[in-house]
Amino acid sequence: MVSQGSSPSLLEALSSDFLACKICLEQLRAPKTLPCLHTYCQDCLAQLAKGGHLRCPECRETVPVPAAGVAAFKTNFFVNGLLDLVRARAGGDLHAGKPACALCPLMGGTSAGGPATARCLDCADDLCQACADGHRCTRQTHTHRVVDLVGYRAGWYDEEARERQAAQCPQHPGEALRFLCQPCSQLLCRECRLDPHLDHPCLPLAEAVRARRPGLEELLAGVDKNLAELEASRMVEKEALACLREQAARVGTQVEEAAEGVLRTLLAQKKEVLGQLRAHVEAAEEAARERLGELEGREQVARAAAAFARRVLSLGREAEILSLEGAIAQRLQQLQGCPWMPGPAPHLLPQLELHPGLLDKNCHLLWLSFENQQPQKDSGKDGAGSQGGEETQSPREDGAKTEKQSAVQPQSRDGVQTPKENRAQSPQEDGAQIPKAERAQTPKESRSQMPQEDREAQTAVGCRSNKKRKFKGRLKSISREPSPAPGPNLEGSGLLPRPIFSCSFPTRMPGDKRSPRITGLCPFGPREILVADEQNRALKRFSLNGDYKGAVPVPEGCSPCSVAALQGAVAFSAGARLYLISPDGEVQWRRALSLSQASHAVAAMPSGDRVAVSVSGHVEVYNMEGSLATRFIPGGKANRGLRALVFLTTSPQGNFVGSDWQQNSVVVCDGLGQVIGEYGGPGLHGCQPGSVSVDKRGYIFLTLREVNKVVILDPKGSLLGDFLTAYHGLEKPRVTTMVDGRYLVVSLSNGTIHIFRVRSPDS
């Protein structure tokens, strides 16, 4: 690439793609220059012209087509001259064999001419040795420059040939353009000069260039100045973007920490409330058991006495009844007089009362403000105390600030961020955190003991309405829908893993003819990944730092789709075939797959000596020799279509995880096809599940391409929450893989790869 302000060399112009048409990617033919100074083939422009206009493929500028068609665009004589030089160096027709002398046929020699050994730079003709010697001996050509043909072909005389080269008139073949008609601004040969430009003032080309060069150089200097300003603006914009990303990452970490703090507080309150509930129920049950035992004893005594009296009255003789009448009456009177039927125990029924902030849809514990502030180099040092690049000065220290500037200023206290205007309030009055003394009481009792003004103040502090919340901008949901709240299994598994951005790099290499289309990723060696670029038919190797390590050769004509690395081999699917090749590209075996499926996902088993592939709703497992080891249908449902497979390395059974497009769910099954877990709930946002990856702890990372998300599920397939969103730079994520169980590699649709380190909750 030529740097700004420097003059490009002839060798650079001849060896670069300057002479190639950006439409057909071939050498320019009949080059035509648009007003935007981009040059294309005349036939290529004719295909783009529609409705009297065409759009430049490079700068997208709309250009009107002349009435005479695209042929009326200016002919690029500069490109034509370079093309003539290139064709002459290449020897004209490549199929004509060795170059022949151009003068021998004219002098009555052989029709083909003798073998050429020299070239006249003035006549632009190839000459044999005899004609070259005679060429130097004639009056008209003795000043011509005759050079060795081999050296000419090697490019030794390009500069000389270029200086002696003359543009040819398109209307009069064989005539060189020699004049410039000043009124018409048209190049003329001697024939054109006679008619119709005979009366027009004309200048020789050299004199016309000397007259017009200063004006062009002045314009060029002005453009160079604009280019310098544009480059400076571009650098400022890139620095601002880098600062924005850095600040966004910092604020994102603060949001994560604040959310985790809220979760910790909420889980602690949950544990405390459940403990109170458990203790209350246990005490009530113990008292009830004692009362039940006493009641059962009294009931047994009364039933026995009543049964005896009934038998005596039913079966006894008169004398027997009268003899026992006194004892029976005394016992029954004693039982009737005993208070053996007390009233029911005063059980206190528990009632749950939520904080008003949890019930108000307008309550936001986290929000953002945006300020037009220059980035500071040391902002990273105090990032924990500020958010969004704002100052951390309190209202009492800066009373002159406007309400708009101080409307939103976050402060961290126990993981809960509160507005700046509420900092002066005591913790007992702050509704963002329920005091411990208040939690120990029944909610109704504690609130009934507060004055009406305090209750209103607590509600206002805990949840401010939209009318009172003044800020410059609110963070909208980046995805189409927010993910549902984490499931109850979050309590048992602790907090969620967090992403830490590692690096980002493009996968397009200089030899690629098309933009990459990444369809497969897999770990490959220590701290390396293997990228399946279906568009460029390549398997590319990259380090986790983005360094290109070369490529694994693939069979000719194969477009790798999904890829997996085995022990000393690479397996990939292409079309309706499964290939196993060595790292050097040698094909070890290939197997035909079902034609009814557009793509086949492959994955390596944990042992590394077998490969699994999804085929028309079932899974086939092949060994290193290419023999079918096993085949099963997940859950016995023949209509499943697994798009992506990842195997749980932490499970000794080698469980399978796949995206089921038929059921629109994520399915987890063991090696026999028995379903362990499945998720198809609202956390998918109605999208088809995409690529899946699993870390060393068994967490499942699911890609949702339509909403720019990667969500996380537990090892049994239950949704836990979002892991990556568009906030982390995701734009149409396509494929993911896990490296070393702790690096999540995400490829985007534009060929870019992001790498995140998965931070476990206990680290």
C-alpha positions in Angstrom: 0.0 0.0 0.0 1.4 3.4 -1.0 1.7 5.8 2.0 0.1 9.2 1.9 2.1 11.9 0.0 4.5 9.4 -1.6 4.7 8.7 -5.4 3.8 5.1 -6.3 6.4 3.2 -8.4 5.7 1.6 -11.7 6.6 -1.8 -10.3 3.9 -1.4 -7.6 1.3 -0.4 -10.2 2.1 -3.4 -12.4 2.3 -6.0 -9.5 -0.6 -4.9 -7.4 -4.3 -5.4 -8.1 -4.6 -1.9 -9.5 -5.1 -3.4 -13.0 -7.8 -5.8 -11.9 -11.5 -5.1 -12.2 -13.2 -5.1 -8.8 -16.4 -6.5 -10.3 -15.2 -9.5 -12.3 -11.8 -9.8 -10.5 -10.1 -10.2 -13.9 -7.7 -8.0 -15.7 -9.4 -4.8 -16.9 -10.8 -4.9 -20.4 -11.8 -1.6 -22.1 -11.3 0.3 -18.8 -13.8 3.1 -18.2 -13.4 5.6 -15.3 -16.4 6.8 -13.3 -16.6 10.4 -12.0 -15.5 9.0 -8.6 -12.2 7.9 -10.2 -12.9 4.2 -9.9 -12.2 2.1 -13.0 -14.0 -1.0 -14.2 -14.5 -3.0 -17.4 -17.0 -1.5 -19.9 -19.0 -4.7 -20.0 -19.1 -5.0 -16.2 -20.4 -1.4 -16.0 -23.1 -2.2 -18.6 -24.4 -5.0 -16.3 -24.7 -2.6 -13.4 -26.4 0.2 -15.3 -30.1 0.3 -14.5 -32.6 3.1 -15.1 -30.0 5.5 -16.4 -27.9 5.3 -13.2 -25.4 2.9 -11.7 -23.9 2.7 -8.2 -20.1 2.4 -7.8 -19.4 -1.0 -6.2 -16.6 0.5 -4.1 -17.7 3.9 -2.8 -21.5 3.3 -3.4 -21.8 6.7 -5.1 -24.7 6.9 -7.6 -23.5 8.0 -11.1 -25.7 9.0 -14.0 -25.1 7.0 -17.1 -24.5 9.1 -20.3 -27.1 9.0 -23.0 -24.7 7.1 -25.3 -24.3 4.4 -22.6 -21.4 3.3 -20.5 -19.1 3.5 -23.5 -19.3 7.3 -23.2 -17.5 7.2 -19.8 -13.9 8.4 -20.0 -11.5 5.8 -21.3 -8.7 5.3 -18.8 -5.6 5.8 -21.1 -3.4 5.5 -18.0 -4.6 2.0 -17.3 -4.5 1.1 -21.0 -0.9 2.1 -21.1 0.0 -0.1 -18.1 -2.0 -3.0 -19.6 -0.1 -2.7 -22.8 3.1 -2.9 -20.9 1.9 -5.9 -18.9 0.8 -7.7 -22.1 4.0 -6.9 -23.8 6.0 -8.3 -20.9 3.8 -11.4 -20.9 4.4 -12.0 -24.6 0.9 -11.2 -25.9 -0.9 -14.4 -26.6 0.1 -17.0 -24.0 -0.9 -19.8 -26.4 1.1 -18.7 -29.4 4.3 -20.4 -28.1 7.7 -18.6 -28.4 7.5 -14.9 -29.6 8.1 -14.4 -33.3 9.7 -11.4 -35.2 7.2 -8.8 -36.2 9.2 -7.5 -39.2 10.1 -10.7 -41.0 6.6 -11.2 -42.5 6.6 -7.6 -43.8 9.9 -8.2 -45.6 8.7 -11.2 -47.5 10.1 -13.8 -45.1 8.3 -16.6 -43.5 4.7 -16.0 -42.6 5.3 -16.8 -38.9 8.6 -14.9 -38.6 11.8 -16.0 -37.0 12.2 -16.3 -33.2 12.4 -13.0 -31.5 15.4 -12.1 -29.4 15.1 -8.3 -29.0 12.4 -5.6 -28.7 12.3 -2.1 -30.0 10.9 0.1 -27.2 9.9 2.9 -29.7 8.1 0.6 -32.2 6.9 -1.8 -29.5 7.8 -4.7 -31.8 9.6 -8.0 -31.1 12.6 -8.5 -33.5 14.8 -11.4 -34.5 18.5 -10.9 -34.4 18.8 -10.0 -38.0 16.0 -7.5 -38.0 17.4 -6.0 -34.7 20.7 -5.4 -36.4 19.1 -3.9 -39.4 16.8 -1.8 -37.2 19.8 0.1 -35.9 21.2 0.8 -39.4 18.3 2.7 -41.0 18.0 6.5 -41.0 14.5 6.5 -39.5 15.1 3.9 -36.7 18.8 4.2 -35.8 17.8 6.3 -32.7 15.3 3.7 -31.5 16.0 1.8 -28.3 16.5 -1.9 -29.0 16.9 -4.1 -25.9 17.3 -7.7 -25.1 13.9 -9.5 -25.1 14.7 -11.6 -22.0 15.6 -8.5 -20.0 12.5 -6.8 -21.2 10.3 -9.7 -20.1 12.1 -9.6 -16.7 11.1 -6.0 -16.2 14.5 -4.4 -16.6 13.3 -1.8 -19.1 9.8 -1.0 -17.7 10.7 2.6 -17.0 12.2 3.2 -20.4 9.3 1.5 -22.2 6.9 3.6 -20.2 8.6 6.8 -21.2 8.5 5.9 -24.9 4.9 4.6 -24.7 2.3 6.7 -26.6 -1.5 6.5 -26.2 -3.3 5.4 -29.3 -6.2 7.2 -30.8 -9.4 5.1 -30.5 -10.8 6.7 -33.8 -7.6 6.3 -35.9 -5.7 3.1 -35.2 -2.0 3.5 -35.4 -2.1 7.2 -34.7 -0.7 8.4 -31.3 -2.5 11.1 -29.3 -0.3 14.2 -29.6 -2.5 17.3 -28.9 -5.0 18.6 -26.4 -7.9 20.7 -27.7 -8.3 23.4 -25.1 -12.0 24.3 -25.7 -13.1 20.7 -25.9 -10.6 19.2 -23.3 -10.2 16.3 -25.7 -7.0 14.4 -26.7 -6.3 14.5 -30.4 -4.1 12.7 -32.9 -2.9 14.3 -36.2 -6.0 13.1 -38.0 -8.3 14.5 -35.3 -6.4 17.8 -35.3 -7.3 18.4 -39.0 -11.1 18.0 -38.6 -13.2 19.1 -36.7 -10.7 20.8 -34.4 -8.8 22.6 -37.1 -9.8 26.1 -35.8 -9.6 25.2 -32.1 -6.5 26.3 -30.1 -4.5 23.1 -29.4 -1.4 22.4 -27.3 1.1 19.6 -27.5 0.6 17.1 -24.7 3.9 18.0 -22.9 3.1 21.7 -22.9 -0.6 21.1 -21.8 0.7 18.9 -18.9 3.1 21.6 -17.8 0.3 24.1 -17.8 -2.2 22.0 -15.9 0.0 20.1 -13.5 0.3 22.9 -10.9 -3.4 23.2 -10.6 -3.8 19.4 -10.1 -0.9 19.3 -7.6 -2.5 22.2 -5.6 -5.8 20.2 -5.5 -3.9 17.1 -4.6 -2.2 18.9 -1.7 -5.6 20.1 -0.5 -6.8 16.5 -0.6 -3.7 15.3 1.3 -4.4 17.9 4.0 -8.0 16.6 4.2 -6.7 13.0 4.4 -4.4 14.0 7.3 -7.3 15.5 9.1 -9.5 12.5 8.3 -6.8 10.2 9.6 -6.4 12.2 12.8 -10.2 12.2 13.2 -10.3 8.5 12.6 -7.6 7.9 15.3 -9.6 10.1 17.7 -12.7 8.2 16.9 -10.9 4.9 17.4 -9.5 6.1 20.7 -12.9 7.2 21.8 -14.4 3.9 20.8 -11.6 2.0 22.7 -12.3 4.3 25.7 -16.0 3.6 25.4 -15.4 -0.2 25.3 -13.0 0.0 28.3 -15.5 2.1 30.3 -18.4 -0.2 29.2 -16.4 -3.2 30.4 -15.7 -1.5 33.7 -19.3 -0.5 34.2 -20.4 -4.0 33.2 -18.2 -5.4 35.9 -19.8 -3.0 38.4 -23.2 -4.1 37.2 -22.3 -7.8 37.6 -20.8 -7.1 41.1 -23.9 -5.1 42.1 -26.2 -7.7 40.8 -24.3 -10.4 42.6 -24.5 -8.3 45.8 -28.2 -8.0 45.4 -28.4 -11.8 44.8 -26.4 -12.5 47.9 -28.5 -10.2 50.0 -31.7 -11.7 48.6 -30.5 -15.2 49.1 -29.4 -14.3 52.7 -32.8 -12.8 53.4 -34.4 -15.9 51.8 -32.4 -18.2 54.1 -33.2 -16.1 57.1 -37.0 -15.9 56.4 -37.1 -19.6 55.7 -35.3 -20.3 58.9 -37.8 -18.2 60.8 -40.6 -20.0 59.1 -39.0 -23.3 59.9 -38.4 -22.4 63.6 -42.0 -21.1 64.0 -43.5 -24.3 62.4 -41.3 -26.6 64.5 -42.2 -24.8 67.8 -45.9 -24.9 66.8 -45.7 -28.6 65.9 -44.0 -29.4 69.2 -46.7 -27.6 71.2 -49.4 -29.3 69.1 -47.9 -32.7 69.7 -47.9 -32.2 73.5 -51.5 -31.1 73.4 -52.5 -33.9 71.1 -50.9 -36.5 73.5 -52.7 -35.1 76.5 -56.0 -35.0 74.6 -55.5 -38.6 73.3 -54.9 -39.8 76.9 -58.0 -38.1 78.3 -60.0 -39.4 75.4 -58.9 -43.0 76.0 -59.8 -42.8 79.7 -63.2 -41.3 78.9 -63.9 -43.9 76.2 -63.0 -46.8 78.6 -65.3 -45.5 81.4 -68.1 -44.9 78.9 -67.7 -48.4 77.4 -67.8 -50.0 80.9 -70.9 -48.1 81.9 -72.6 -49.1 78.6 -71.9 -52.8 79.1 -73.2 -52.7 82.7 -76.4 -51.0 81.6 -76.9 -53.4 78.6 -75.8 -56.7 80.0 -76.1 -56.4 83.8 -78.9 -57.8 86.0 -80.9 -55.4 88.2 -78.9 -56.2 91.2 -75.6 -55.9 89.4 -76.6 -52.5 88.0 -77.7 -51.2 91.4 -74.5 -52.5 93.0 -72.3 -50.6 90.6 -74.6 -47.6 90.2 -72.8 -45.5 92.8 -69.2 -46.1 91.4 -70.3 -45.5 87.8 -72.1 -42.3 88.6 -69.2 -41.0 90.6 -66.7 -41.7 87.8 -68.9 -40.3 85.1 -69.5 -37.1 87.1 -65.8 -36.9 87.7 -65.1 -37.1 84.0 -67.8 -34.6 83.2 -66.5 -32.1 85.7 -62.9 -32.3 84.3 -62.0 -29.6 81.8 -60.9 -32.1 79.2 -62.1 -30.2 76.1 -60.1 -26.9 76.0 -60.4 -24.4 73.2 -58.1 -24.6 70.2 -54.5 -23.4 70.6 -53.8 -19.9 69.3 -51.7 -20.8 66.3 -49.9 -17.8 64.6 -50.3 -18.2 60.8 -47.3 -16.9 58.9 -47.9 -14.3 56.2 -45.3 -13.1 53.6 -45.2 -9.4 52.9 -42.9 -8.2 50.1 -41.1 -4.9 50.1 -43.0 -2.4 47.9 -40.1 -2.0 45.6 -40.3 -5.6 44.5 -43.9 -5.2 43.5 -43.5 -2.0 41.6 -42.7 -2.5 37.9 -41.2 1.0 37.7 -38.6 0.3 40.4 -35.0 0.0 39.1 -32.1 -0.8 41.3 -29.6 -0.2 38.4 -29.7 2.5 35.8 -27.2 4.5 33.7 -26.5 8.1 32.9 -24.5 9.2 29.9 -22.3 12.3 29.9 -20.3 13.9 27.1 -17.0 13.7 28.9 -13.4 13.3 27.6 -11.9 9.9 28.5 -9.2 10.0 31.2 -6.2 7.8 31.2 -6.4 7.1 34.9 -10.1 6.3 34.8 -9.3 2.6 35.2 -7.8 3.2 38.6 -10.9 4.6 40.2 -13.4 2.8 38.1 -14.8 0.9 41.1 -16.1 4.1 42.6 -17.6 5.6 39.5 -19.9 4.5 36.7 -20.3 5.7 33.2 -17.3 8.1 33.4 -19.1 10.3 36.0 -17.5 12.1 38.9 -18.0 10.8 42.4 -18.6 14.1 44.1 -21.6 14.1 46.5 -24.4 16.8 46.3 -23.2 18.3 49.6 -19.7 18.9 48.1 -21.0 20.3 44.9 -24.2 22.1 45.5 -23.9 24.2 42.4 -24.4 21.2 40.1 -27.6 21.2 38.1 -30.2 18.6 38.8 -29.6 17.0 35.5 -25.9 16.4 36.2 -26.5 15.0 39.7 -29.7 13.1 39.0 -28.0 9.7 38.7 -24.9 9.0 40.7 -24.5 5.3 41.8 -23.1 4.3 45.1 -22.3 0.8 46.2 -23.5 -0.4 49.6 -23.8 -4.1 50.2 -24.1 -4.7 46.5 -27.1 -2.3 46.2 -26.6 0.9 44.2 -28.8 3.8 45.3 -29.3 7.3 43.7 -27.0 10.1 44.7 -29.8 12.3 46.1 -30.5 9.6 48.7 -27.0 9.2 50.1 -27.6 11.5 53.1 -30.4 9.3 54.3 -29.7 6.8 57.1 -29.7 3.1 56.4 -32.9 2.7 58.4 -34.7 5.1 56.0 -33.2 3.6 52.9 -35.7 1.3 51.3 -33.2 -0.4 49.1 -32.1 -2.6 52.1 -34.5 -3.9 54.8 -33.0 -3.4 58.3 -32.3 -6.6 60.3 -34.6 -5.4 63.1 -37.4 -5.0 60.7 -36.9 -8.4 59.2 -37.1 -10.0 62.6 -40.7 -8.8 63.0 -43.8 -9.7 61.1 -44.0 -7.4 58.1 -47.5 -6.2 59.0 -46.6 -5.5 62.6 -43.4 -3.6 61.7 -45.1 -1.4 59.1 -48.1 -0.8 61.4 -45.7 0.6 64.0 -44.3 3.1 61.6 -45.9 6.6 61.2 -47.6 7.2 57.9 -45.0 9.7 56.8 -42.1 7.2 57.4 -43.9 4.5 55.4 -44.4 6.9 52.5 -40.8 8.0 52.7 -39.6 4.5 52.8 -41.6 3.6 49.7 -40.4 6.7 47.9 -36.8 5.9 48.6 -37.0 2.2 47.8 -38.7 2.8 44.5 -38.8 6.1 42.7 -41.3 6.8 40.0 -40.5 7.6 36.5 -41.6 11.2 36.9 -39.1 11.8 39.7 -36.2 9.9 38.1 -34.3 12.5 36.0 -31.4 11.3 34.0 -29.9 11.7 30.5 -30.4 8.2 29.2 -31.6 4.8 30.4 -30.0 1.6 29.4 -32.4 -0.3 27.2 -32.5 -4.1 27.0 -29.9 -4.9 24.3 -31.6 -8.1 23.3 -35.2 -8.4 22.2 -36.4 -9.7 25.4 -35.0 -10.0 28.9 -34.2 -13.5 30.1 -36.4 -15.0 32.8 -35.2 -15.0 36.3 -32.8 -17.8 37.3 -34.5 -21.0 38.5 -34.5 -22.3 42.0 -31.4 -24.5 41.4 -29.3 -21.3 41.6 -29.4 -21.6 45.4 -27.7 -25.0 45.3 -25.1 -24.1 42.6 -24.0 -20.8 44.0 -23.6 -17.7 41.8 -23.2 -18.0 38.0 -19.9 -18.1 36.2 -18.9 -14.7 34.8 -17.2 -13.8 31.5 -13.9 -12.0 31.4 -13.0 -10.7 28.0 -9.6 -12.0 26.8 -9.1 -10.9 23.2 -10.7 -10.5 19.8 -9.3 -11.1 16.3 -10.4 -11.5 12.6 -10.1 -14.8 10.8 -9.7 -13.5 7.3 -6.2 -14.2 5.9 -4.5 -12.5 2.9 -5.1 -15.5 0.7 -8.8 -15.7 1.3 -10.9 -14.8 -1.7 -14.1 -14.4 0.2 -15.3 -13.2 3.6 -15.0 -16.0 6.2 -18.0 -18.0 7.1 -17.2 -19.9 10.3 -19.3 -23.0 10.7 -17.2 -25.0 13.1 -14.8 -24.6 16.1 -12.9 -27.0 18.2 -9.9 -27.1 20.5 -6.7 -28.1 18.7 -3.5 -28.7 20.7 -2.4 -26.7 23.7 -4.1 -23.3 23.7 -5.1 -23.5 20.1 -8.4 -23.6 18.2 -9.3 -25.0 14.8 -11.6 -22.9 12.7 -13.8 -24.3 9.9 -14.2 -21.6 7.2 -16.8 -23.1 4.9 -16.7 -20.1 2.5 -12.9 -20.3 1.8 -12.8 -24.2 2.2 -10.2 -24.1 4.9 -9.4 -25.4 8.4 -7.4 -22.5 10.0 -5.4 -22.8 13.2 -5.2 -19.9 15.7 -3.8 -19.4 19.1 -5.9 -18.1 21.9 -4.1 -14.8 21.4 -5.2 -14.6 17.8 -1.9 -15.6 16.2 -2.4 -17.5 12.9 -0.6 -20.9 13.0 -1.3 -22.1 9.5 -3.9 -24.4 8.1 -4.8 -28.1 8.1 -5.0 -29.2 4.4 -8.4 -30.5 3.3 -9.3 -32.6 0.3 -9.8 -30.6 -2.9 -13.4 -29.4 -3.3 -14.4 -29.9 0.3 -16.0 -27.2 2.3 -15.6 -28.1 6.0 -18.8 -27.5 8.1 -18.4 -28.9 11.6 -15.0 -30.0 13.0 -13.6 -31.9 15.9 -10.1 -32.8 16.9 -9.2 -36.4 17.9 -6.0 -38.1 19.0 -3.6 -37.2 16.1 -6.5 -36.7 13.6 -9.2 -34.2 12.6 -12.8 -35.1 11.8 -15.0 -32.8 9.9 -18.3 -33.0 7.9 -18.6 -31.6 4.4 -21.8 -31.9 2.5 -23.1 -35.4 3.1 -19.8 -37.0 4.1 -17.8 -37.4 7.3 -14.0 -37.2 6.9 -11.1 -38.2 9.1 -7.8 -36.7 8.1 -4.3 -36.4 9.6 -2.9 -33.0 10.6 -1.0 -33.1 7.3 -4.2 -33.4 5.3 -4.0 -37.1 4.4 -7.5 -38.7 4.2 -7.7 -41.7 6.5 -11.3 -42.6 5.7 -14.6 -41.0 4.6 -18.2 -42.1 5.3 -21.4 -41.2 3.5 -24.1 -39.5 5.6 -27.8 -38.9 5.0 -28.7 -36.5 2.2 -31.8 -35.4 3.9 -29.9 -33.1 6.4 -28.2 -29.9 5.2 -25.4 -30.0 7.7 -24.0 -32.5 10.2 -22.6 -31.6 13.6 -19.6 -33.6 14.8 -17.9 -33.7 18.2 -15.1 -35.7 19.8 -15.8 -38.1 22.6 -14.0 -37.4 25.9 -11.7 -40.3 25.3 -10.5 -38.7 22.1 -10.6 -41.9 20.1 -14.1 -41.7 18.8 -16.2 -39.1 16.9 -20.0 -38.6 17.0 -22.0 -37.1 14.3 -25.7 -36.1 14.1 -27.5 -37.8 11.2 -31.3 -37.3 10.6 -32.4 -37.3 14.2 -30.0 -39.9 15.6 -26.4 -39.9 16.7 -23.7 -42.2 15.1 -20.4 -42.8 16.9 -17.4 -44.0 14.8 -14.0 -45.2 16.0 -10.6 -44.2 14.6 -10.8 -47.0 12.0 -14.0 -45.7 10.6 -16.3 -48.5 12.0 -19.7 -47.6 13.4 -19.3 -48.1 17.2 -22.8 -47.2 18.3 -26.0 -45.5 17.2 -28.9 -44.2 19.2 -31.9 -41.9 19.1 -32.0 -39.4 21.9 -35.0 -40.2 24.1 -36.3 -42.6 21.4 -37.9 -39.8 19.4 -37.1 -40.2 15.7 -37.9 -36.6 14.8 -35.0 -35.0 16.7 -32.5 -33.0 14.7 -29.3 -32.3 16.7 -27.5 -29.3 15.3 -24.5 -29.1 17.7 -23.0 -31.6 20.0 -20.7 -31.1 23.0 -19.7 -33.8 25.4 -19.4 -33.3 29.2 -15.8 -34.0 30.1 -16.7 -33.9 33.8 -19.1 -36.8 33.4 -17.6 -40.3 33.4 -20.5 -41.4 31.2 -19.7 -38.9 28.4 -23.1 -37.2 28.2 -24.3 -35.6 25.0 -25.7 -32.0 24.8 -27.4 -31.0 21.6 -29.7 -28.3 20.1 -33.0 -30.0 19.0 -34.5 -27.9 16.2 -37.4 -30.3 15.8 -38.6 -29.8 19.4 -37.0 -26.3 19.7 -35.1 -27.2 22.9 -31.8 -28.2 24.3 -31.5 -31.9 25.2 -29.0 -33.6 27.5 -28.7 -37.4 27.2 -26.3 -40.1 28.3 -24.4 -42.5 26.0 -27.3 -44.8 25.6 -29.7 -42.1 24.5 -31.6 -41.7 27.7 -32.7 -38.1 28.2 -31.3 -36.6 31.4 -32.7 -33.1 31.0 -34.3 -30.9 28.4 -35.1 -27.2 28.2 -37.3 -25.4 25.8 -38.8 -22.6 28.0 -39.1 -18.9 27.6 -35.4 -18.4 28.1 -34.9 -19.3 24.4 -37.0 -16.2 23.4 -38.8 -18.2 20.7 -35.4 -18.7 18.9 -34.0 -21.9 17.6 -31.2 -23.1 19.9 -27.8 -22.7 18.4 -24.3 -23.9 19.2 -23.6 -25.4 22.6 -20.5 -25.7 24.7 -19.7 -27.1 28.2 -17.1 -26.0 30.7 -15.2 -28.1 33.1 -17.9 -27.9 35.8 -20.6 -29.0 33.5 -22.3 -25.6 32.8 -23.9 -25.5 29.3 -23.4 -22.4 27.2 -26.2 -22.0 24.6 -26.0 -19.6 21.6 -29.1 -17.7 20.6 -28.1 -16.0 17.4 -31.3 -14.0 16.8 -31.1 -12.1 20.1 -27.3 -11.8 20.3 -27.0 -13.9 23.4 -25.2 -16.8 25.0 -27.3 -18.2 27.9 -26.1 -20.6 30.6 -27.8 -23.8 31.8 -26.9 -26.2 34.6 -25.6 -29.7 33.8 -29.2 -31.0 33.7 -30.4 -28.4 31.2 -32.2 -25.9 33.5 -31.8 -22.2 32.6 -29.7 -20.1 34.9 -29.5 -16.8 33.1 -27.6 -14.8 30.5 -23.8 -15.2 30.1 -23.1 -13.0 27.1 -25.2 -10.4 25.4 -24.8 -7.7 22.7 -23.4 -5.6 25.5 -20.3 -7.9 25.4 -19.8 -7.2 21.6 -21.9 -10.1 20.3 -23.4 -9.4 16.9 -25.0 -12.5 15.3 -22.9 -15.2 17.2 -22.7 -18.3 15.1 -20.5 -21.1 16.7 -18.8 -21.6 20.1 -16.4 -24.0 21.7 -14.7 -24.4 25.0 -10.9 -24.6 25.3 -9.3 -26.2 28.4 -12.7 -26.1 30.1 -12.3 -22.4 30.9 -12.0 -20.3 27.7 -15.2 -19.8 25.7 -14.5 -19.1 22.0 -17.4 -17.3 20.2 -17.4 -16.7 16.4 -19.5 -14.0 14.8 -21.2 -13.9 11.4 -18.6 -11.4 10.1 -15.7 -13.8 10.8 -14.5 -12.2 14.0 -13.7 -14.4 17.0 -14.1 -13.2 20.7 -12.5 -15.2 23.5 -13.8 -15.0 27.1 -12.4 -16.6 30.2 -15.1 -18.2 32.2 -14.6 -17.1 35.8 -16.1 -19.7 38.2 -18.2 -18.3 41.2 -15.7 -19.7 43.8 -12.6 -18.1 42.1 
